[in-house]
Amino acid sequence: MSGGTAIGGTSQVATGGTAGSMVVDAGSVVDAVVGDAGGTGGAGGIPAADAAGDGPENGDTGGTAATDVPTTTDLASPQDVGVDVPFSADTNLPPDLGLVAPDAAETGAPDARSADASDSPGTGGIGGGGDVGADSAPAPVIISIDFVGGCPQSGSPPSGTVVMGINESAGVKPATHWNSAPGSAGTNLPLMSAGGNPTTALASWNVNAIDVATDTWSNLFADVAGDTRMMNGYLDPRAFNYNATISVTGLPNPVSSGYDVYVYFYSNIPGVETRLYQYNIGTTTYSVTQTGPSASACPAYRLASDGDAGTAGEGNYVVFRNLNGDHFTLTALPAQNSSGQQRAPVNGIQIVYPSGY
């Protein structure tokens, strides 16, 4: 519409020249769709310059306000600053609201570590203390010897000469596989352990006899397997200074590192009397007593003089403790006593590892 002089009253401001692209305020599309408010008519007869700089004309008659129509270019542009500027997909975009796929560079990228202390990895708890392993106890080893003995005058075969079976159990330390040592003397008898295993140990024994017919004897117990059979027959040195010796050599490791020797004794005493026996290994000697008459059946085991070497005590076994080395010699010594019957029976022995087992 050509510019001109405004007529008094309500009027509109017309756009000068030919319609062109409409300029929208930066970042706003509201102004492009809402009609401009009608302007107040200017003073009649005063020329008004239009936006395009055309010469003054007479004003048009005021009428209905024109409606601005945005151009296609204005609506497509994210932001107008008075000049339409092309843009790329990755330039000047508004913030991502979740509708736009992330850039390829963001795919799989780890989240940035939070500075929030509450988001820090938790500190692991202190591990519990482990159980303190106890040293394993050494496996016990028991080597047992039964002196078969026998009473030559008691019949044929002599009483007390029944040999123990390998599965018979006897002793204060109950064990099987007793090694049978028959007669009054023997040399280098191979010894097996209670588990039935051969060992390097050898036993030799000898009774320094006054009469070879009486250097072994028997308690005349009715034969019963086990403790009775072991305690029935025995070596029987029968005069002062006539000893019995039992030597064990070649004890294997770990037995030789520390063991106890159990010595069993019980004699046939027909009348009322007290006999004194002495048993020695190394520097230790036990003196023990037995009072008759003896029992007709195998008595229970009773420890004699275990506390005080050299002190007489009643019982039927003693223990030599804390021995070491691969050999030892046990000596049974008949001692003088008021009855005049000197004896020092040896019915059996046990070598028990470890000491104190």
C-alpha positions in Angstrom: 0.0 0.0 0.0 1.4 3.4 -0.8 2.1 5.7 2.1 0.0 8.9 2.5 -1.4 11.4 4.9 -3.3 9.9 7.8 -6.9 10.9 8.2 -8.1 11.8 11.7 -9.7 9.1 13.8 -8.7 5.5 14.1 -6.2 4.4 11.5 -3.7 1.7 10.7 -0.1 1.8 9.9 0.5 0.2 6.5 3.5 -1.5 5.3 5.4 0.5 2.8 6.1 -0.8 -0.7 5.8 -4.4 -1.8 5.3 -7.0 0.9 8.6 -8.8 1.7 10.0 -11.2 4.3 8.8 -10.3 7.7 11.5 -9.9 10.4 10.8 -11.7 13.7 12.3 -10.9 17.0 15.2 -13.1 17.9 14.0 -16.5 19.4 10.3 -15.6 19.1 7.6 -16.8 16.8 4.7 -15.3 18.8 5.0 -11.9 17.1 4.7 -13.6 13.7 1.2 -15.0 14.4 -0.5 -12.5 16.6 -2.1 -9.6 14.8 -0.6 -6.2 15.5 -2.8 -3.9 17.6 -4.5 -1.1 15.7 -2.6 2.1 15.9 -3.9 5.5 16.8 -4.5 7.8 13.8 -2.0 10.5 13.3 -2.8 14.2 12.8 -4.5 14.8 9.5 -2.5 16.3 6.7 0.9 15.4 8.2 2.9 13.2 5.9 4.2 9.9 7.4 7.3 8.2 6.2 6.8 4.4 5.6 9.4 1.9 6.5 10.7 1.6 3.0 11.5 5.4 2.9 8.9 6.3 0.2 7.9 9.9 -0.2 5.0 11.3 1.8 1.5 10.6 0.6 -1.9 11.4 1.8 -2.9 9.1 4.7 -5.2 6.2 4.0 -8.5 5.9 5.7 -8.2 4.0 9.0 -9.5 0.5 8.8 -9.1 -3.0 10.2 -5.7 -3.9 11.6 -3.7 -6.1 9.3 -2.7 -9.7 10.4 0.9 -10.5 10.2 1.6 -13.8 8.4 5.0 -15.4 9.1 7.0 -16.6 6.2 8.1 -20.2 5.8 11.7 -19.2 6.3 11.0 -17.5 9.6 9.1 -20.5 11.0 11.8 -23.0 10.1 14.6 -21.0 11.6 15.4 -21.8 15.3 16.5 -18.2 15.9 16.2 -15.1 13.7 18.3 -12.1 14.2 16.9 -10.1 11.3 18.7 -12.1 8.7 17.9 -15.7 7.7 21.1 -17.8 8.3 21.3 -21.4 7.2 22.2 -23.9 10.0 23.4 -27.5 10.2 21.9 -30.3 12.3 24.7 -30.1 14.8 25.1 -26.3 15.0 23.1 -24.0 17.3 20.6 -26.7 18.2 18.6 -26.1 21.4 19.4 -28.4 24.3 18.6 -32.1 23.8 15.3 -32.8 25.5 15.5 -36.6 25.1 13.9 -36.6 21.6 17.1 -36.4 19.7 19.3 -39.5 19.4 22.7 -39.0 21.1 25.7 -38.3 19.0 27.7 -41.4 18.1 30.6 -40.1 20.2 28.3 -40.4 23.3 27.3 -44.0 22.7 28.8 -46.3 25.2 30.8 -43.6 26.9 31.0 -44.1 30.7 29.1 -41.7 32.9 31.3 -39.1 34.6 32.2 -40.0 38.1 30.1 -38.1 40.6 31.8 -35.8 43.0 29.2 -36.5 45.5 30.9 -38.4 48.4 27.8 -40.5 48.9 28.3 -41.9 45.4 31.8 -43.1 46.2 32.5 -46.8 46.1 31.9 -48.4 49.5 35.0 -49.3 51.5 35.1 -53.1 51.9 34.7 -54.4 55.4 37.7 -55.8 57.2 38.0 -59.5 56.7 37.5 -61.8 59.6 40.5 -63.3 61.2 41.3 -66.8 59.9 41.3 -69.8 62.2 44.6 -70.5 63.7 45.7 -73.8 62.5 46.7 -76.2 65.2 49.7 -78.3 64.6 48.6 -81.7 63.6 49.3 -84.3 66.3 51.7 -87.0 65.1 50.2 -90.3 64.2 50.8 -92.7 67.1 52.9 -95.8 66.6 52.8 -98.7 69.0 55.2 -101.7 68.8 54.3 -104.5 71.2 56.2 -107.7 72.2 54.7 -110.7 74.0 57.2 -113.0 75.8 55.4 -116.2 75.3 57.1 -118.0 78.3 55.5 -121.1 79.5 55.8 -123.5 82.5 57.7 -126.6 81.5 56.4 -128.6 84.5 52.7 -127.8 83.9 52.0 -130.2 81.2 52.4 -130.7 77.5 52.3 -128.3 75.8 53.5 -126.1 78.7 50.9 -123.7 80.1 51.3 -120.2 78.8 52.8 -121.1 75.4 49.8 -120.2 73.2 50.9 -117.5 70.7 48.7 -114.4 70.3 46.9 -113.9 67.1 47.6 -110.8 65.0 44.1 -109.4 65.7 44.2 -109.9 69.5 44.2 -106.6 71.3 46.0 -106.2 74.7 47.9 -103.7 76.8 47.3 -100.4 78.7 47.6 -98.9 75.2 45.3 -101.4 73.5 47.0 -102.7 70.3 46.9 -105.6 67.9 49.8 -107.3 66.0 51.8 -108.3 69.1 55.2 -109.7 68.1 55.6 -113.1 69.8 59.0 -113.8 71.4 59.0 -117.5 72.3 61.6 -119.2 74.6 64.2 -117.8 77.0 66.4 -116.3 74.3 66.1 -114.9 70.8 68.1 -112.6 68.4 67.0 -109.9 66.0 63.3 -110.6 65.8 61.8 -108.3 63.2 59.1 -106.1 64.7 55.9 -104.9 63.2 53.7 -102.0 64.4 50.2 -102.2 65.7 49.0 -101.3 62.2 50.5 -104.5 60.8 53.4 -102.6 59.1 56.9 -103.9 59.2 59.5 -101.7 60.8 63.3 -101.5 60.9 63.2 -102.4 64.6 64.7 -105.7 65.9 64.4 -107.3 69.3 66.8 -109.6 71.1 66.2 -111.1 74.6 68.0 -113.5 76.9 67.5 -114.9 80.4 70.8 -115.5 82.3 69.4 -118.6 83.7 70.5 -120.8 86.6 68.4 -123.6 85.2 67.3 -123.5 81.5 64.3 -125.5 82.4 62.9 -122.8 84.6 63.9 -119.5 82.9 60.4 -119.0 81.6 57.2 -119.6 83.5 53.4 -119.2 83.5 50.7 -117.8 85.7 48.5 -120.8 85.0 45.6 -118.7 83.9 42.9 -120.4 81.8 43.7 -119.4 78.3 41.8 -116.4 77.0 42.7 -114.3 74.0 44.0 -110.8 74.6 45.3 -109.5 77.9 45.1 -112.8 79.6 47.1 -114.6 76.9 49.7 -111.8 76.9 50.1 -111.8 80.7 50.0 -115.5 81.2 53.6 -116.5 80.1 56.7 -114.6 81.0 60.5 -114.5 81.1 61.6 -115.5 84.7 65.1 -114.7 85.8 65.2 -116.4 89.2 68.2 -115.4 91.2 70.0 -112.3 92.4 72.5 -111.1 89.7 70.9 -113.4 87.2 69.2 -110.9 85.0 67.0 -110.9 81.9 67.9 -108.4 79.2 65.7 -107.2 76.3 67.4 -105.1 73.6 65.5 -103.2 70.9 67.5 -101.7 68.0 66.8 -99.9 64.8 63.7 -97.9 65.9 62.6 -95.8 62.9 61.9 -92.2 62.6 59.8 -90.5 64.0 59.5 -93.1 66.8 63.2 -92.6 67.8 62.6 -88.9 68.4 60.6 -89.5 71.6 58.7 -92.5 73.0 57.6 -94.3 76.2 58.3 -98.0 77.1 55.6 -99.9 79.0 56.9 -102.9 80.9 54.4 -105.5 82.1 55.1 -108.0 84.9 53.2 -110.5 87.0 54.5 -113.6 88.6 52.9 -116.9 89.9 53.3 -116.7 93.7 51.7 -119.6 95.4 52.0 -118.5 99.0 51.9 -115.5 101.2 55.1 -113.5 100.5 56.3 -110.3 99.0 58.7 -110.2 96.1 60.8 -107.3 95.0 61.5 -106.7 91.3 63.8 -104.1 89.7 63.6 -102.8 86.1 66.2 -100.5 84.5 66.6 -98.5 81.3 69.5 -96.1 81.1 69.8 -94.2 84.3 66.3 -94.9 85.5 65.5 -97.9 87.7 62.1 -98.8 89.2 61.7 -101.1 92.2 58.3 -102.7 92.5 56.7 -105.3 94.7 54.2 -108.1 94.3 52.5 -109.8 97.2 51.1 -113.3 97.0 49.3 -115.4 96.7 48.8 -114.3 93.1 45.3 -114.2 91.4 43.9 -117.1 89.5 42.8 -114.9 86.7 44.5 -112.0 84.9 44.2 -108.9 87.2 43.5 -105.4 86.0 46.4 -103.2 85.0 47.9 -101.2 87.9 50.7 -98.7 87.5 53.6 -99.1 90.0 56.1 -96.5 91.0 55.5 -94.2 88.1 56.4 -91.2 90.0 59.5 -92.1 92.0 62.2 -94.2 90.5 63.8 -96.3 93.2 60.6 -96.4 95.4 59.0 -99.8 95.9 55.3 -99.9 94.8 52.7 -102.5 94.2 51.5 -102.9 90.6 51.9 -104.9 87.4 53.4 -102.4 85.0 55.8 -99.3 84.9 56.4 -96.7 82.2 59.8 -95.4 81.2 59.0 -92.0 79.7 60.5 -89.6 77.2 63.1 -91.9 75.8 64.8 -91.1 72.5 67.3 -92.7 70.2 67.0 -95.7 67.9 67.8 -98.3 70.6 67.4 -99.2 74.3 68.1 -102.1 76.7 65.7 -103.1 79.4 67.2 -105.1 82.3 65.1 -107.1 84.7 66.9 -107.7 88.0 65.7 -110.1 90.7 66.2 -108.3 94.1 66.9 -109.8 97.4 64.0 -110.0 99.8 62.9 -111.6 103.0 61.1 -114.5 101.2 64.3 -115.7 99.6 62.4 -116.1 96.3 64.2 -113.8 93.8 62.4 -113.1 90.6 61.9 -110.3 88.0 59.2 -111.4 85.5 58.8 -109.8 82.1 55.5 -110.6 80.5 55.6 -108.1 77.7 56.6 -104.6 76.6 55.1 -101.8 74.5 57.0 -99.0 72.7 54.6 -96.1 72.3 55.2 -93.0 70.2 54.8 -90.1 70.8 55.8 -89.9 74.4 52.8 -89.2 76.5 50.3 -90.6 74.0 
